[in-house]
Amino acid sequence: MLAKIKGLFATALIALYLPIIILQIYWTRHHQNGRKARLQCRYFYTLNGFRMDCIGEFDTSAQLIVLNHQSVNDIMFLEGFHPSNICWVAKKQLGEIPFYGLALTLPEMILIDREDKNGIIFLLKQAKEKLAQNRPIVIFPEGTRGRGNEKLLPFKPGAKILAQKLNLKIQPILLINTRKMYDTSPISSHTNKARMVILEAFTPDFNDPQWYEKLESLMQETYTKHYAQCNPNP
């Protein structure tokens, strides 16, 4: 019951405070895409009493950030604490949500139609434009939210194509227990503590045909290690 109440409280905060942020983004959208307003997402953590233990540091020279996805608070944290004017790759349908979709369209995030066969061409074109504006691209290689258990979902090819075609420097990031911190299905909050592991940024050896598979293995191995630390067996 307590987990349900905490989850409902977090949901209410999003429903009430996100419109305020969206309005501020609208008025400041011509200055770094409303970045100053978007930084207020950090208060989602403060007001809920949530804590993210961070291991490693953000590298502002990284052009592509790849991270696993478990919960909406993954986005809230990166928006609130990353030092750069990041640009998310998201499903087009999310930008079409009445009013709340403005949180993606006003800051000019990259919204892709997965059913469009020319989607990857659109993605590459948009990514080039954002990188020229000094905006790092953020993508979920799993393509959707995971269950927050011991295994990451298989990686989709989008991040691989982006990195190879545009010769990008990558920073992998791992999130542990963020779904346990705040889940929308069902709405609940079972812990106030999660972990973010920020790995060292690197430019892949694109001559190695297995570089993306090696990245996936590295992220899974690192995730497994930290998941065990954060979720010790009884």
C-alpha positions in Angstrom: 0.0 0.0 0.0 2.8 2.4 0.8 4.5 1.7 -2.5 1.2 2.6 -4.2 0.8 5.8 -2.3 4.3 6.9 -3.1 3.8 6.1 -6.8 0.6 8.1 -6.9 2.4 11.0 -5.3 5.1 10.9 -7.9 2.5 10.7 -10.7 0.7 13.7 -9.3 3.9 15.7 -9.2 4.5 15.0 -12.9 1.0 15.8 -13.8 1.1 19.1 -11.9 4.6 20.3 -12.4 5.4 19.2 -16.0 2.8 21.7 -17.4 4.7 24.5 -15.6 8.0 23.4 -17.1 6.4 23.1 -20.6 5.1 26.7 -20.3 8.6 27.9 -19.3 10.1 25.9 -22.2 7.7 27.7 -24.6 8.8 31.2 -23.4 12.5 30.3 -23.5 12.6 27.9 -26.4 14.8 30.1 -28.5 17.6 30.0 -25.9 19.1 26.5 -25.9 15.7 25.0 -26.6 14.5 25.9 -23.1 17.3 24.1 -21.4 17.1 26.2 -18.3 13.5 25.3 -17.8 14.2 21.6 -18.6 16.8 21.5 -15.8 13.9 21.9 -13.3 13.2 18.2 -13.9 15.7 17.6 -11.1 13.1 18.7 -8.6 11.1 15.6 -9.3 13.9 13.8 -7.4 14.0 16.3 -4.6 10.3 16.5 -4.0 9.9 12.7 -4.0 12.9 12.2 -1.7 14.5 10.1 -4.5 18.3 9.6 -4.7 20.4 8.6 -7.6 23.9 7.3 -6.7 26.1 8.3 -9.7 29.3 6.4 -10.5 31.4 8.1 -13.2 31.1 11.5 -14.8 29.4 12.9 -17.8 31.7 13.6 -20.8 30.6 16.7 -22.6 32.7 15.7 -25.6 30.5 12.6 -26.2 28.2 13.0 -29.2 26.0 10.0 -28.6 24.7 8.9 -25.3 23.3 5.3 -25.1 21.5 4.2 -22.0 19.0 1.5 -20.9 15.5 2.5 -20.2 13.2 1.4 -17.3 11.1 4.4 -16.2 10.1 7.9 -17.0 12.4 9.1 -14.3 15.4 8.1 -16.4 14.5 11.0 -18.6 13.8 13.3 -15.7 17.2 12.7 -14.2 19.2 13.2 -17.4 17.2 16.3 -18.3 17.7 17.6 -14.8 21.4 16.9 -14.3 23.3 16.5 -17.6 25.4 19.6 -18.3 24.7 19.7 -22.0 21.6 20.7 -24.1 20.8 17.0 -24.8 18.5 15.9 -27.7 16.4 12.8 -27.2 15.4 10.3 -29.9 11.8 9.3 -29.2 8.8 7.8 -30.8 6.7 10.2 -32.9 3.6 9.1 -31.1 4.9 10.6 -27.8 5.1 14.0 -29.3 1.4 13.7 -30.4 0.1 13.4 -26.8 -2.1 16.4 -26.2 -0.2 19.2 -24.4 2.3 16.9 -22.7 3.8 16.1 -26.1 5.0 19.7 -26.1 7.7 18.6 -23.7 9.3 16.9 -26.8 8.2 19.1 -29.7 9.0 22.5 -28.1 12.7 21.7 -27.4 12.9 20.1 -30.9 13.7 16.6 -29.9 14.1 14.0 -32.7 10.7 12.2 -33.1 10.8 9.2 -35.4 8.0 7.1 -37.0 9.0 3.5 -36.6 6.6 2.5 -39.4 8.3 4.8 -41.9 10.8 2.9 -44.1 12.7 6.2 -44.6 12.9 6.7 -40.8 16.6 6.0 -40.6 17.3 8.7 -43.3 15.2 11.2 -41.3 17.1 10.2 -38.1 20.5 10.7 -39.6 19.5 14.1 -41.1 18.0 15.3 -37.8 21.0 14.0 -35.8 23.4 16.0 -38.1 21.5 19.1 -37.5 21.4 18.7 -33.7 25.1 17.9 -33.5 25.9 21.0 -35.5 24.0 22.9 -32.7 26.3 21.2 -30.2 23.5 19.0 -28.9 24.5 15.4 -27.9 22.0 12.8 -29.1 20.5 10.5 -26.5 19.1 7.2 -27.6 17.7 4.0 -25.9 19.4 1.1 -27.8 16.8 -1.3 -26.4 14.1 0.7 -28.2 11.6 0.5 -25.3 11.4 0.3 -21.6 12.8 -2.8 -19.9 11.3 -4.6 -16.9 14.1 -3.5 -14.6 15.3 -7.1 -13.9 18.7 -8.7 -14.4 18.7 -8.6 -18.2 18.8 -5.7 -20.6 16.6 -6.1 -23.7 18.4 -6.9 -27.0 19.8 -3.8 -28.7 18.2 -2.4 -31.8 20.4 -1.2 -34.7 19.5 2.5 -34.5 22.3 3.6 -32.2 24.8 1.5 -34.3 23.8 3.1 -37.6 23.9 6.6 -36.0 27.4 6.1 -34.6 28.8 4.5 -37.8 27.4 6.8 -40.3 28.3 10.0 -38.4 31.5 8.7 -36.7 30.3 9.6 -33.2 32.0 9.4 -29.8 29.8 7.3 -27.5 29.2 7.5 -23.8 27.3 4.4 -22.4 25.2 4.9 -19.3 23.4 2.3 -17.2 20.4 2.8 -14.9 19.7 0.3 -12.1 16.5 0.1 -10.1 14.9 3.2 -11.6 11.7 1.2 -12.4 11.6 0.1 -8.8 11.9 3.7 -7.8 9.0 4.8 -10.0 6.8 2.5 -12.1 3.7 3.4 -14.1 2.5 -0.1 -14.7 1.3 -0.6 -12.0 1.8 2.8 -10.4 4.2 2.2 -7.5 7.4 3.3 -5.8 9.2 0.5 -4.0 12.5 2.3 -3.2 13.8 5.8 -3.0 17.3 4.9 -4.2 18.6 4.0 -7.7 22.0 4.0 -9.4 23.5 5.5 -12.5 26.7 4.1 -13.9 28.4 6.4 -16.4 31.0 4.6 -18.4 34.0 6.2 -20.1 33.2 7.7 -23.5 35.0 6.3 -26.5 35.0 6.3 -30.3 34.5 2.8 -31.6 36.7 1.0 -34.0 34.3 1.0 -36.8 36.5 -1.4 -38.8 35.6 -4.1 -36.2 32.2 -5.6 -37.4 31.5 -6.7 -33.9 32.0 -3.4 -32.1 28.3 -2.9 -31.4 27.9 -6.4 -30.0 30.9 -5.8 -27.8 29.3 -2.6 -26.5 26.1 -4.5 -25.7 28.1 -7.2 -23.9 30.0 -4.6 -21.9 26.9 -2.8 -20.9 25.2 -6.1 -19.9 28.2 -7.3 -17.8 28.4 -3.9 -16.1 24.7 -3.8 -15.5 24.7 -7.4 -14.0 27.4 -6.5 -11.6 25.7 -3.4 -10.3 22.3 -5.0 -10.3 23.6 -7.6 -7.9 25.1 -5.0 -5.6 21.8 -3.0 -5.6 19.6 -6.1 -5.2 21.4 -8.5 -2.9 19.7 -11.9 -2.4 18.0 -12.4 0.9 
